Amino acid sequence: MIDLNRQLKILMRTGKFSIGTSEAIESARSGRAKIILLSSNCPEPERSDISQYAKISEVHLHVCDTSGVDLAAACGKPYPVSAISVYEPGDSEILQLVKA
């Protein structure tokens, strides 16, 4: 099992990603993301939209055990983070979540 906080910090330094539910919906719709991470408290309308588009586009979706505030702390952001779309993992092992 990977340490999500550590891998998110590496992703923020070396990878390509976007933060936010609007960006996650768009990346799921277009199929550009390799994986989308959702916080445990992601709002339901956005969660269902992201899930639906991810399924259609065959984008991997991972619902984290942590809240948006905890994801924000791991990402170094001063605001809650409900969704992270990963385009390139960089040096992180974040794509290991797909296998888990």
C-alpha positions in Angstrom: 0.0 0.0 0.0 1.3 3.4 -0.9 1.5 6.5 1.3 -1.0 8.8 -0.4 0.2 11.9 1.3 3.8 11.3 0.3 2.9 10.4 -3.3 0.7 13.6 -3.6 3.6 15.7 -2.5 5.8 14.1 -5.2 3.0 14.5 -7.8 2.7 18.2 -7.0 6.5 18.7 -7.6 7.0 16.5 -10.7 3.7 15.6 -12.3 1.0 17.2 -14.4 -2.4 17.5 -12.7 -5.4 19.8 -12.1 -7.3 20.5 -9.0 -11.1 20.9 -8.7 -14.3 19.3 -9.5 -14.9 21.3 -12.7 -11.5 20.3 -14.0 -12.2 16.7 -13.0 -15.5 16.6 -14.8 -13.8 18.0 -18.0 -10.9 15.6 -17.8 -13.2 12.6 -17.2 -15.4 13.7 -20.1 -12.4 14.1 -22.5 -10.6 11.0 -21.2 -7.3 12.9 -20.7 -6.7 12.0 -17.1 -5.0 8.7 -16.2 -6.7 8.7 -12.7 -9.0 11.0 -10.8 -8.8 11.1 -7.0 -11.9 12.2 -5.1 -12.0 13.2 -1.4 -14.4 11.3 0.8 -16.6 14.3 1.2 -16.7 15.3 -2.5 -20.2 16.9 -3.1 -22.7 14.3 -4.5 -23.7 16.0 -7.7 -20.1 16.4 -8.8 -19.2 13.0 -7.6 -21.9 11.3 -9.7 -21.0 13.4 -12.8 -17.3 12.6 -12.5 -18.1 8.9 -11.9 -20.4 8.7 -14.9 -18.0 10.4 -17.3 -15.0 8.4 -15.9 -16.8 5.1 -16.6 -17.7 6.2 -20.1 -14.1 7.4 -20.9 -12.5 4.5 -19.0 -10.6 6.8 -16.7 -9.7 5.3 -13.4 -11.4 6.7 -10.4 -10.2 6.4 -6.8 -12.2 7.7 -3.8 -9.8 8.5 -1.0 -10.4 7.8 2.7 -9.5 11.4 3.5 -11.5 14.6 3.5 -10.9 17.6 1.2 -9.1 19.4 4.0 -6.6 16.5 4.4 -6.1 16.3 0.6 -5.4 20.0 0.6 -2.8 19.7 3.3 -1.1 16.9 1.3 -1.1 19.1 -1.8 0.0 22.3 0.1 -3.2 24.2 -0.8 -5.0 26.6 1.6 -8.4 25.5 0.5 -10.3 22.2 0.5 -9.6 19.9 -2.5 -12.4 17.7 -3.6 -10.9 16.3 -6.8 -7.4 15.9 -8.4 -7.1 14.9 -12.0 -3.7 13.3 -12.8 -2.4 13.6 -16.4 1.2 12.6 -15.8 2.3 11.1 -12.5 5.9 12.4 -12.7 8.1 10.6 -10.2 5.1 9.6 -8.0 3.7 6.2 -7.7 0.1 7.5 -7.7 -1.0 5.1 -10.5 -0.4 2.2 -8.1 -3.9 3.1 -6.7 -5.3 1.7 -9.9 -3.9 -1.8 -9.0 -5.0 -1.5 -5.4 
